[in-house]
């Protein structure tokens, strides 16, 4: 007899500033461009949809590897994320130096000490539809992001303990 398939576990966004996980609400920051179902590169919006969590990056010089069922990868100083819609590496991890436009993942601030790669616009990748959608650490006072979901470090660590390959992020259309 086969074991039952694991049920998907969902992180649910409750706009304008809550993430619901296991019945608990956590404060979060979303994109300064609001929530949009027509996400475009550079609009600062958080995309509508239900997305898998691909992997967790972390700064091993600042934090131990978090407890999670996600794939875990230590960041390197040369890691970047391509945000150039005309480049073949668009919306993918790249190694710096990198000639096309990209975001540096190894930062002086702490917002990218933990980065959950959200499976947005990656299967297939559509040029210009947005890149680098992550769950990461919130700035003080939950300042709006460029389209990501941001949580307090301790809340993100708590949530990650229950996440695995079956976990998804659900972002509803604005009402």
Residue, then its C-alpha position, 0 to 999 in steps of 0.5 A: x500500500x502506497x503512503x498518501x501523497x503529501x498535501x500541499x501546504x500554503x502560505x496565504x497572503x491576506x492583503x494588505x499586510x498579512x501572511x497566514x500560515x498554519x492558522x497564524x497571521x504574520x505581518x509582512x511587506x508586499x510590493x510598493x506597486x501593489x498586487x497585480x495580475x499583470x506583473x511586469x519587470x520593474x513595476x514594483x508589484x507582487x504577482x497574483x497566483x499560487x507559486x511553489x517555493x523552489x529553494x532557500x538561500x542564506x548567508x552562512x557568514x551571518x546565520x546557520x543553515x535554517x531548519x527547513x524541508x526546502x533545498x538549502x543553498x549558501x549564498x556566495x559573494x558573487x551571486x546575482x539574479x538577472x533582471x534583464x528581459x533581453x538576456x537569456x539568463x533572465x530571472x535566473x541565478x547568475x555569477x557576478x561579474x555579469x554584464x547584463x542588468x542584475x540584482x546583487x544577492x550578497x548585500x550589506x544590509x540584512x534583507x537577503x540574509x534569507x531568500x526563498x526563491x518563489x516559482x514565479x515566471x520560471x516555468x516557462x520564463x517570459x521576458x518582461x513579466x518580472x524577475x527576482x520574486x522572493x520571500x526575504x527579511x523585512x526592512x524596519x517598519x515593513x517598508x514595501x518591497x520591489x515585488x517580494x514578500x518580506x517577513x521579520x527574521x524570526x517569523x521567517x525562520x519559524x515558517x521555514x521549519x514547516x516548509x518543503x517541496x510541497x509548500x506554495x505561496x498563494x497571492x490573491x487578486x486585489x479586490 
